[in-house]
Amino acid sequence: MTPESPYAARPWQKHYDYWVRSNLSYPGRPLADILSITAVERPDRPATQFLGAQLTYLDLKRRADALAASLARIGIVKGDRVAVMLPNCPQYIFSAFAVLRLGAIVVNINPSYTARELLTVAKDSGARLIITLDALAPLVEAVRAQTSIEQLIVTSLAEYSAAAAAPPVLAGSLTLADLLAPAKPSDIPRVAIDPEDLAVLQYTGGTTGTPKGAMLTHRNIWANVVQTESWTNPSYAINGNERYLVVIPYFHIYAFSVCMMVGLRIGALQIIHPKYDPDQVLASIRDFRPTYFPAVPTVFVSLLTHPNVGEYGLERVRLFNSGGAPCPIEVMEEFERRTGRPLNEGYGLSETSPVTHSTPQLARRKMGTIGLPFPDTDVKIVDVETGARELPVGEAGELCVCGPQVMKGYWNKPDETADALRKHADGRIWFHTGDVARMDDEGFTSIVQRKKDMIIVDGYNVYPSEVESVLYTHQAVRLAAVIGIPDAYHGEVVKACIALKPDTTASADELLAHCRESLTEYKLPHTIEIRETLPMSAVGKILYRVLREEHAAATAATHS
């Protein structure tokens, strides 16, 4: 920002909670030190609660060290990419830290991916090794020959449950349990890690739907951990006995940073759920009394509609955070009415490690906004057309962010990196989010719409062109257009509008089954509309705007 910029005064800082400092100090240390430090300070403190069993911080550290030593023996070195394709479980935590300890790079992969989706990320990242569940081994083997994956390591959820089941045995695979023999310090290579070295490849999509690996450094994630920690009311700490309820998946950057990294940094107990089940989550609230519960809006919607929600003590949770997708104001108001606790909202992206904005916890909040920029985070609004002209406060334009949590770029994608990270007149590099927003004179920011045609389902990004490309592989499909439509539970869902080829037939159910072969559940069309034709422009482009308007009009007519 230039001195005359309307955003240079950082008006948002005046509205921070009283304990939040405008400028912070960030450790120039490897990210793996987060676990190491807490394990020294609180070795016997319970770190994880998972399916009836606990691990302490020392337990986690010993497993991370043992696995790091084994990975080094296998040949993993600094800069190698290691894919971690696990649901929420203790193994995810110590696997990620083992990789980080060696200076290797964690590649987060959604375990619900289809073979096609896994292949895309595995090939692009160049991952040499993958850690996953035994049940997913056949999926990995189906694509392995087309990738750089040299070794498969498997585990099972039951290994770390109260049942303590025996580890799986699969021909051609290593078991995680076999790699956890106690390690001596000399077994782990001493690796010089610079704060600017890559720590994580966090895959996200683009306007084309092609996955892009956001390159997050040790410094990026450390910065966001410190920023998030500084934002939290210090009075919420209960004598060092913080308890995090973890239902969002660690492979999502929201949980990776805000739950796992921040939780480990402050010595919290992480109450881990491998998947979201409202009855089990409510039971955890009753039995373990978590102090902090971050989730996506659909989780809070489902809890509000649970018939017995009032019996589980939600009011005892000190802090609720909603992120990953916009939360309807009605949900926030109802949640506060039912629990007596505010539902705080934030905003972030994979490219920003992830948080850039959050709601003040005690100071004045403005519902319908994403809150205020984090400390050391500059934001401004620029014109959508060129991205170069700053707009006056109050006008809608593209949201740009500059701060220590902003990624280094996209893996192996220089053109996309140059488009997203641009040098402005002030000489600094700004990240262009692709979201249209406006800021008021106090610094509160509202998202108006997404510049990209991305659809957000339960906090997950769905890219229309990816769904369309699958639909176009069906022999009867002539034209396919995918849009996002509002949904009270999921926030948005996918709607596919289809025009068939002459003299062909296909039902909506048949097309859905076709999609199911190549797309994970949240990407599947919720509605498939088969039409004679699709609205087209004079140059033959499908008019997505018209499809959205038609859907909105039809919805309004049914409710009038």
PLY file of the C-alpha trace (Angstrom):
ply
format ascii 1.0
element vertex 560
property float x
property float y
property float z
element edge 559
property int vertex1
property int vertex2
end_header
0.00 0.00 0.00
1.19 3.50 -0.79
1.00 6.17 1.96
-2.08 7.68 0.34
-3.86 4.31 0.19
-7.18 4.27 2.05
-6.05 0.98 3.63
-2.62 2.19 4.78
-3.97 3.38 8.15
-5.08 -0.18 8.98
-8.35 0.93 10.58
-9.08 -2.64 11.69
-6.38 -2.50 14.36
-8.47 -0.04 16.40
-11.15 -2.70 16.79
-8.99 -5.60 17.94
-9.74 -7.23 21.27
-7.68 -5.61 24.02
-5.11 -8.42 24.25
-4.34 -8.60 20.50
-1.11 -6.89 19.46
-0.80 -5.34 16.01
2.69 -6.74 15.45
3.92 -10.15 16.50
7.21 -12.02 16.71
7.58 -15.30 14.84
10.00 -18.14 15.62
12.59 -18.80 12.95
12.43 -22.49 13.77
11.44 -25.69 11.96
7.77 -26.53 12.23
8.57 -29.89 13.85
9.75 -28.00 16.93
6.11 -27.36 17.84
5.74 -30.97 19.00
9.28 -31.23 20.35
8.92 -28.21 22.64
5.58 -29.26 24.10
6.79 -32.84 24.61
9.64 -31.49 26.74
7.47 -29.05 28.68
4.48 -31.38 29.20
5.58 -34.94 28.45
2.81 -36.66 30.40
0.00 -34.38 29.26
-2.60 -36.29 27.20
-2.27 -35.17 23.59
-4.91 -37.26 21.81
-8.19 -38.91 22.73
-9.20 -41.32 19.97
-11.75 -44.14 19.99
-11.36 -44.69 23.72
-7.54 -44.51 23.88
-5.06 -41.75 24.73
-1.51 -40.83 23.78
0.62 -38.36 25.71
2.82 -35.70 24.18
5.85 -37.86 24.88
4.12 -40.80 23.16
3.55 -38.68 20.04
7.11 -37.36 20.05
8.64 -40.83 20.40
6.55 -42.15 17.52
7.39 -39.17 15.32
11.11 -39.64 16.04
10.95 -43.39 15.41
9.14 -42.91 12.12
11.55 -40.16 11.06
14.47 -42.52 11.66
12.77 -45.27 9.63
11.90 -42.92 6.77
15.52 -41.79 6.68
16.65 -45.43 6.43
14.22 -45.93 3.56
15.88 -43.02 1.81
13.61 -40.03 2.42
15.68 -36.84 2.44
15.11 -33.12 2.67
12.87 -31.83 -0.11
11.24 -35.19 -0.86
7.45 -35.18 -1.00
5.64 -37.65 1.23
1.89 -38.08 0.78
-0.22 -38.50 3.91
-3.63 -39.87 2.96
-5.30 -40.50 6.30
-8.51 -39.53 8.06
-8.27 -37.95 11.50
-6.25 -40.25 13.75
-3.12 -40.08 15.93
-1.10 -41.64 13.10
-1.75 -38.56 11.00
-0.11 -36.32 13.60
3.08 -38.27 14.17
3.41 -39.11 10.47
3.27 -35.44 9.51
5.82 -34.52 12.16
8.16 -37.33 11.11
8.13 -35.99 7.57
8.69 -32.42 8.75
11.53 -33.52 11.05
13.49 -34.70 7.99
12.92 -31.49 6.06
10.68 -33.42 3.67
7.36 -32.00 2.46
3.93 -33.19 3.60
1.51 -33.68 0.70
-2.00 -33.70 2.15
-4.39 -35.99 0.27
-8.07 -36.52 0.99
-8.62 -40.24 1.77
-12.02 -40.14 0.07
-10.45 -39.37 -3.31
-11.16 -41.58 -6.28
-8.32 -43.17 -8.24
-8.44 -40.35 -10.81
-8.19 -37.66 -8.14
-5.39 -39.44 -6.31
-3.46 -39.93 -9.53
-3.64 -36.23 -10.38
-2.19 -35.09 -7.05
0.36 -37.91 -6.76
1.74 -37.22 -10.24
1.87 -33.46 -9.82
3.55 -33.57 -6.42
6.06 -36.26 -7.33
5.51 -37.93 -3.96
8.00 -40.76 -3.34
6.09 -42.40 -0.52
2.52 -42.53 0.75
1.16 -43.27 4.23
-2.45 -44.43 4.21
-5.00 -46.90 5.58
-4.81 -50.58 4.74
-8.32 -50.31 3.27
-7.04 -47.75 0.76
-4.03 -49.77 -0.36
-5.83 -51.22 -3.43
-6.69 -47.70 -4.56
-3.06 -46.63 -4.27
-1.83 -49.75 -6.04
-4.23 -49.08 -8.92
-2.42 -45.84 -9.78
1.03 -46.39 -8.31
2.72 -47.45 -11.55
1.77 -44.10 -13.11
3.33 -42.09 -10.27
6.65 -41.59 -8.49
5.43 -43.50 -5.43
8.13 -46.02 -4.48
6.80 -47.20 -1.15
3.42 -47.69 0.50
3.07 -47.60 4.30
-0.24 -48.76 5.79
-1.96 -48.52 9.14
-5.49 -48.98 10.49
-7.71 -46.90 12.72
-8.20 -49.81 15.11
-4.48 -49.86 15.99
-4.87 -46.71 18.05
-8.33 -47.38 19.43
-9.07 -48.87 22.84
-9.19 -52.26 21.13
-5.50 -51.87 20.14
-5.93 -54.17 17.16
-2.94 -55.82 15.52
-1.44 -53.85 12.63
-2.49 -54.83 9.11
-0.34 -57.10 6.99
-0.37 -56.43 3.26
1.96 -57.97 0.71
4.22 -55.39 -0.88
3.56 -52.79 1.79
5.28 -51.69 4.96
3.22 -51.32 8.10
3.47 -48.18 10.15
3.83 -50.27 13.30
6.97 -51.94 11.91
8.60 -48.53 11.50
8.13 -47.39 15.09
11.03 -49.11 16.83
12.40 -46.68 19.44
14.92 -44.29 17.90
18.09 -42.82 19.35
18.91 -39.19 18.52
21.77 -40.43 16.36
19.30 -42.39 14.21
17.70 -39.19 12.92
19.76 -37.15 10.45
20.54 -33.60 11.52
18.90 -31.53 8.81
19.35 -27.79 8.43
15.88 -26.37 7.81
15.44 -22.75 6.78
12.15 -21.00 7.65
11.63 -20.45 3.91
11.91 -24.16 3.12
8.70 -25.86 2.03
6.77 -27.73 4.71
3.45 -28.60 3.05
1.94 -28.92 -0.41
-1.72 -28.11 0.15
-3.70 -28.85 -2.98
-6.44 -26.52 -4.02
-8.14 -25.91 -7.35
-8.36 -22.98 -9.70
-10.73 -21.50 -12.20
-9.88 -24.43 -14.45
-10.43 -26.98 -11.70
-6.88 -28.25 -12.15
-5.44 -28.93 -8.69
-2.63 -26.62 -7.66
-0.24 -27.32 -4.82
0.03 -24.26 -2.60
3.63 -24.19 -1.37
3.50 -23.41 2.35
6.78 -22.84 4.14
7.76 -23.49 7.74
7.58 -19.72 8.25
4.09 -19.47 6.70
2.51 -22.04 9.01
4.44 -20.92 12.10
3.19 -17.39 11.45
-0.43 -18.46 11.21
-0.09 -20.55 14.37
1.22 -17.52 16.27
-1.42 -15.24 14.75
-4.23 -17.63 15.67
-2.90 -18.12 19.18
-2.60 -14.35 19.69
-6.22 -13.84 18.62
-7.61 -16.15 21.31
-8.79 -14.70 24.60
-6.11 -15.64 27.16
-8.82 -16.07 29.80
-10.14 -19.04 27.80
-7.09 -21.04 28.87
-8.02 -23.30 31.79
-4.80 -23.87 33.69
-3.18 -25.44 30.65
-6.04 -27.91 30.24
-7.37 -26.83 26.87
-9.34 -29.47 25.00
-9.91 -29.24 21.24
-12.80 -31.09 19.61
-11.47 -32.08 16.18
-14.02 -33.06 13.54
-12.65 -31.20 10.53
-10.03 -33.35 8.78
-6.34 -32.73 9.38
-5.68 -33.02 5.63
-7.67 -29.78 5.25
-5.47 -26.75 5.96
-8.03 -25.37 8.42
-7.59 -28.35 10.74
-3.90 -28.80 9.93
-3.02 -25.34 11.23
-5.85 -24.26 13.53
-6.48 -27.62 15.24
-3.35 -29.71 14.99
-0.56 -27.12 15.01
-2.12 -24.59 17.36
-3.41 -27.36 19.61
0.02 -28.97 19.90
1.66 -25.60 20.42
-0.45 -24.84 23.50
-0.47 -28.39 24.86
-4.15 -29.06 24.25
-5.83 -32.45 24.36
-7.17 -33.16 20.87
-10.43 -35.12 20.97
-10.21 -36.70 17.54
-13.13 -37.92 15.43
-12.21 -39.84 12.25
-15.46 -38.68 10.66
-18.30 -36.41 11.65
-21.21 -38.08 13.41
-23.49 -35.72 15.37
-24.35 -38.26 18.07
-20.69 -39.08 18.69
-19.69 -35.42 18.67
-22.39 -34.53 21.18
-21.28 -37.45 23.35
-17.72 -36.09 23.28
-19.00 -32.67 24.34
-20.81 -34.29 27.24
-17.98 -36.62 28.29
-14.84 -34.57 27.65
-16.10 -30.98 27.93
-14.00 -29.47 25.14
-12.99 -25.84 25.52
-12.65 -25.14 21.78
-14.70 -26.43 18.86
-13.83 -25.30 15.32
-15.90 -26.66 12.44
-17.57 -25.82 9.14
-21.08 -24.30 9.10
-22.84 -27.55 8.19
-21.63 -29.12 11.45
-23.25 -26.37 13.48
-26.44 -26.59 11.41
-26.69 -30.33 12.07
-26.15 -29.86 15.80
-28.88 -27.22 15.98
-31.32 -29.62 14.33
-30.41 -32.55 16.59
-33.49 -33.45 18.68
-31.58 -33.69 21.96
-28.93 -31.01 21.50
-29.90 -29.26 24.73
-28.92 -32.28 26.83
-25.19 -32.34 26.06
-23.84 -29.12 27.55
-22.82 -27.12 24.48
-22.91 -24.02 26.66
-19.81 -25.30 28.48
-17.68 -24.99 25.34
-15.82 -21.70 25.69
-15.17 -20.95 22.02
-16.84 -21.99 18.77
-15.27 -21.10 15.42
-16.87 -21.46 12.00
-14.72 -21.50 8.88
-14.23 -23.16 5.51
-17.39 -21.62 4.04
-19.70 -18.67 4.77
-21.96 -19.24 7.77
-25.56 -17.98 7.39
-26.44 -15.19 9.81
-29.56 -17.12 10.83
-27.42 -20.04 11.94
-25.10 -17.80 13.95
-28.02 -16.09 15.68
-29.78 -19.37 16.47
-26.58 -20.96 17.73
-25.93 -18.07 20.09
-29.52 -18.15 21.30
-29.38 -21.89 22.00
-25.93 -22.04 23.62
-25.34 -18.57 25.01
-22.00 -18.59 23.19
-21.12 -16.62 20.06
-20.29 -18.53 16.90
-17.20 -16.72 15.65
-16.51 -16.67 11.94
-13.23 -16.44 10.08
-11.88 -16.46 6.56
-8.87 -17.98 4.90
-7.56 -20.00 2.01
-5.16 -22.85 1.41
-2.77 -20.25 0.01
-2.71 -18.32 3.30
-2.00 -21.18 5.73
-5.09 -20.57 6.05
-6.45 -17.72 8.23
-6.38 -14.04 7.22
-9.48 -12.70 9.01
-11.45 -13.54 12.13
-14.19 -12.17 14.33
-13.25 -10.34 17.53
-14.13 -12.45 20.55
-15.11 -9.73 23.01
-15.02 -6.48 21.05
-17.90 -5.53 18.78
-18.73 -8.10 16.14
-20.57 -7.54 12.89
-22.55 -10.55 11.77
-22.41 -11.16 8.06
-18.74 -10.15 7.90
-15.61 -12.26 8.08
-14.29 -9.98 10.81
-10.96 -8.16 10.85
-7.56 -8.92 9.32
-5.12 -10.80 11.53
-2.08 -9.02 13.03
0.66 -8.30 10.48
-1.87 -8.93 7.70
-2.53 -6.12 5.26
-5.57 -6.23 3.01
-6.97 -4.04 0.29
-9.70 -4.08 -2.32
-8.75 -3.63 -5.98
-10.70 -3.44 -9.22
-11.64 -6.82 -10.64
-10.74 -5.94 -14.21
-7.04 -5.11 -13.84
-6.27 -5.91 -10.21
-4.04 -2.84 -10.11
-6.29 0.01 -8.99
-7.18 0.32 -5.31
-10.85 1.02 -4.70
-12.27 3.36 -2.07
-13.36 1.85 1.22
-16.90 0.53 0.85
-16.65 -0.42 -2.83
-16.69 -4.05 -3.94
-13.65 -5.49 -5.69
-11.11 -8.28 -5.46
-9.72 -8.95 -2.00
-5.91 -8.90 -1.85
-3.80 -10.02 1.10
-0.19 -9.47 2.14
1.24 -11.13 5.24
3.69 -13.69 6.61
1.16 -16.52 6.15
0.92 -16.08 2.35
2.28 -19.00 0.33
5.47 -19.05 -1.69
3.60 -19.96 -4.88
2.05 -22.92 -6.67
4.10 -26.08 -7.16
5.43 -26.33 -10.73
2.95 -23.70 -11.95
4.81 -20.45 -12.68
2.00 -18.89 -14.73
-0.63 -19.47 -12.04
1.82 -18.22 -9.41
2.46 -15.01 -11.35
-1.28 -14.44 -11.67
-1.96 -14.97 -7.97
1.12 -13.28 -6.46
1.68 -9.82 -7.93
4.03 -6.99 -7.09
2.08 -3.79 -6.43
3.09 -0.13 -6.48
4.35 -0.36 -2.90
6.94 -2.94 -3.98
5.35 -5.75 -1.98
3.95 -9.05 -3.22
0.17 -9.34 -2.79
-1.97 -12.45 -3.05
-5.07 -11.99 -5.21
-7.70 -14.17 -3.55
-10.18 -14.31 -6.42
-12.96 -13.34 -3.99
-14.99 -10.17 -4.41
-15.33 -8.30 -1.12
-15.86 -4.90 0.42
-14.45 -3.35 3.58
-16.18 -0.78 5.76
-14.44 2.17 7.39
-13.71 0.14 10.53
-11.96 -2.65 8.65
-14.72 -5.25 8.81
-14.76 -7.19 5.56
-17.68 -8.86 3.79
-17.41 -11.41 1.00
-19.75 -10.38 -1.81
-19.21 -13.25 -4.21
-16.50 -15.47 -5.57
-14.73 -14.19 -8.62
-14.05 -17.79 -9.47
-16.99 -20.03 -10.13
-15.91 -22.26 -7.28
-18.64 -24.01 -5.31
-18.11 -24.59 -1.58
-19.80 -27.72 -0.23
-19.31 -28.31 3.50
-16.14 -26.23 3.37
-14.68 -28.20 0.44
-13.95 -26.56 -2.90
-15.72 -27.98 -5.94
-14.67 -26.74 -9.36
-17.40 -26.80 -12.01
-15.04 -27.70 -14.85
-13.91 -30.86 -13.03
-17.49 -32.10 -12.67
-18.26 -31.04 -16.23
-15.26 -32.95 -17.58
-16.60 -36.13 -15.96
-20.10 -35.53 -17.32
-18.70 -35.02 -20.80
-17.26 -38.54 -20.74
-20.81 -39.92 -20.79
-21.72 -40.89 -24.34
-25.09 -39.12 -24.26
-23.98 -35.72 -22.96
-23.82 -32.88 -25.49
-23.53 -29.89 -23.18
-22.84 -29.73 -19.46
-22.84 -26.73 -17.17
-22.31 -26.95 -13.42
-23.32 -24.24 -10.98
-23.56 -23.90 -7.23
-26.98 -23.43 -5.69
-27.77 -22.42 -2.10
-28.51 -25.18 0.38
-29.61 -24.70 3.98
-27.47 -27.57 5.26
-24.39 -27.73 3.03
-24.10 -24.01 2.27
-24.00 -24.81 -1.43
-24.53 -27.94 -3.49
-23.73 -28.85 -7.07
-26.34 -28.56 -9.79
-25.63 -29.94 -13.25
-27.56 -28.71 -16.28
-27.36 -31.15 -19.19
-28.33 -31.12 -22.85
-28.25 -34.55 -24.48
-27.05 -35.51 -27.93
-29.75 -36.13 -30.55
-31.31 -39.58 -30.51
-29.82 -40.49 -27.13
-31.31 -40.96 -23.71
-29.94 -40.76 -20.19
-31.69 -40.32 -16.88
-30.53 -38.14 -14.01
-29.88 -41.30 -11.98
-27.73 -42.74 -14.76
-25.67 -39.57 -15.00
-25.24 -39.45 -11.23
-24.01 -43.05 -11.21
-21.56 -42.11 -13.96
-20.21 -39.24 -11.86
-19.91 -41.44 -8.80
-17.27 -43.54 -10.57
-14.87 -40.59 -10.78
-15.84 -38.05 -8.14
-15.78 -38.10 -4.37
-19.08 -37.62 -2.56
-19.09 -33.86 -1.98
-18.41 -33.17 -5.67
-21.41 -35.14 -6.90
-24.35 -33.23 -8.39
-27.15 -32.79 -5.87
-29.51 -31.94 -8.72
-29.30 -32.89 -12.40
-31.55 -31.00 -14.79
-31.86 -32.42 -18.30
-32.85 -29.70 -20.78
-33.36 -29.30 -24.51
-30.51 -26.79 -24.67
-28.46 -24.43 -22.52
-28.44 -20.63 -22.76
-25.57 -19.50 -24.98
-23.90 -16.20 -25.76
-23.43 -14.84 -29.26
-19.98 -16.39 -29.41
-21.19 -19.77 -28.23
-20.30 -19.64 -24.54
-22.66 -21.14 -22.00
-24.28 -18.39 -19.94
-23.81 -19.59 -16.39
-25.28 -16.36 -15.08
-28.57 -17.12 -16.81
-28.65 -20.62 -15.31
-28.21 -19.17 -11.83
-30.90 -16.59 -12.45
-33.30 -19.23 -13.76
-32.71 -21.40 -10.70
-33.21 -18.46 -8.35
-36.44 -17.48 -10.12
-37.77 -21.04 -10.01
-36.92 -21.31 -6.32
-38.63 -18.01 -5.56
-41.73 -19.09 -7.48
-42.06 -22.30 -5.48
-41.92 -20.33 -2.22
-44.32 -17.56 -3.25
0 1
1 2
2 3
3 4
4 5
5 6
6 7
7 8
8 9
9 10
10 11
11 12
12 13
13 14
14 15
15 16
16 17
17 18
18 19
19 20
20 21
21 22
22 23
23 24
24 25
25 26
26 27
27 28
28 29
29 30
30 31
31 32
32 33
33 34
34 35
35 36
36 37
37 38
38 39
39 40
40 41
41 42
42 43
43 44
44 45
45 46
46 47
47 48
48 49
49 50
50 51
51 52
52 53
53 54
54 55
55 56
56 57
57 58
58 59
59 60
60 61
61 62
62 63
63 64
64 65
65 66
66 67
67 68
68 69
69 70
70 71
71 72
72 73
73 74
74 75
75 76
76 77
77 78
78 79
79 80
80 81
81 82
82 83
83 84
84 85
85 86
86 87
87 88
88 89
89 90
90 91
91 92
92 93
93 94
94 95
95 96
96 97
97 98
98 99
99 100
100 101
101 102
102 103
103 104
104 105
105 106
106 107
107 108
108 109
109 110
110 111
111 112
112 113
113 114
114 115
115 116
116 117
117 118
118 119
119 120
120 121
121 122
122 123
123 124
124 125
125 126
126 127
127 128
128 129
129 130
130 131
131 132
132 133
133 134
134 135
135 136
136 137
137 138
138 139
139 140
140 141
141 142
142 143
143 144
144 145
145 146
146 147
147 148
148 149
149 150
150 151
151 152
152 153
153 154
154 155
155 156
156 157
157 158
158 159
159 160
160 161
161 162
162 163
163 164
164 165
165 166
166 167
167 168
168 169
169 170
170 171
171 172
172 173
173 174
174 175
175 176
176 177
177 178
178 179
179 180
180 181
181 182
182 183
183 184
184 185
185 186
186 187
187 188
188 189
189 190
190 191
191 192
192 193
193 194
194 195
195 196
196 197
197 198
198 199
199 200
200 201
201 202
202 203
203 204
204 205
205 206
206 207
207 208
208 209
209 210
210 211
211 212
212 213
213 214
214 215
215 216
216 217
217 218
218 219
219 220
220 221
221 222
222 223
223 224
224 225
225 226
226 227
227 228
228 229
229 230
230 231
231 232
232 233
233 234
234 235
235 236
236 237
237 238
238 239
239 240
240 241
241 242
242 243
243 244
244 245
245 246
246 247
247 248
248 249
249 250
250 251
251 252
252 253
253 254
254 255
255 256
256 257
257 258
258 259
259 260
260 261
261 262
262 263
263 264
264 265
265 266
266 267
267 268
268 269
269 270
270 271
271 272
272 273
273 274
274 275
275 276
276 277
277 278
278 279
279 280
280 281
281 282
282 283
283 284
284 285
285 286
286 287
287 288
288 289
289 290
290 291
291 292
292 293
293 294
294 295
295 296
296 297
297 298
298 299
299 300
300 301
301 302
302 303
303 304
304 305
305 306
306 307
307 308
308 309
309 310
310 311
311 312
312 313
313 314
314 315
315 316
316 317
317 318
318 319
319 320
320 321
321 322
322 323
323 324
324 325
325 326
326 327
327 328
328 329
329 330
330 331
331 332
332 333
333 334
334 335
335 336
336 337
337 338
338 339
339 340
340 341
341 342
342 343
343 344
344 345
345 346
346 347
347 348
348 349
349 350
350 351
351 352
352 353
353 354
354 355
355 356
356 357
357 358
358 359
359 360
360 361
361 362
362 363
363 364
364 365
365 366
366 367
367 368
368 369
369 370
370 371
371 372
372 373
373 374
374 375
375 376
376 377
377 378
378 379
379 380
380 381
381 382
382 383
383 384
384 385
385 386
386 387
387 388
388 389
389 390
390 391
391 392
392 393
393 394
394 395
395 396
396 397
397 398
398 399
399 400
400 401
401 402
402 403
403 404
404 405
405 406
406 407
407 408
408 409
409 410
410 411
411 412
412 413
413 414
414 415
415 416
416 417
417 418
418 419
419 420
420 421
421 422
422 423
423 424
424 425
425 426
426 427
427 428
428 429
429 430
430 431
431 432
432 433
433 434
434 435
435 436
436 437
437 438
438 439
439 440
440 441
441 442
442 443
443 444
444 445
445 446
446 447
447 448
448 449
449 450
450 451
451 452
452 453
453 454
454 455
455 456
456 457
457 458
458 459
459 460
460 461
461 462
462 463
463 464
464 465
465 466
466 467
467 468
468 469
469 470
470 471
471 472
472 473
473 474
474 475
475 476
476 477
477 478
478 479
479 480
480 481
481 482
482 483
483 484
484 485
485 486
486 487
487 488
488 489
489 490
490 491
491 492
492 493
493 494
494 495
495 496
496 497
497 498
498 499
499 500
500 501
501 502
502 503
503 504
504 505
505 506
506 507
507 508
508 509
509 510
510 511
511 512
512 513
513 514
514 515
515 516
516 517
517 518
518 519
519 520
520 521
521 522
522 523
523 524
524 525
525 526
526 527
527 528
528 529
529 530
530 531
531 532
532 533
533 534
534 535
535 536
536 537
537 538
538 539
539 540
540 541
541 542
542 543
543 544
544 545
545 546
546 547
547 548
548 549
549 550
550 551
551 552
552 553
553 554
554 555
555 556
556 557
557 558
558 559
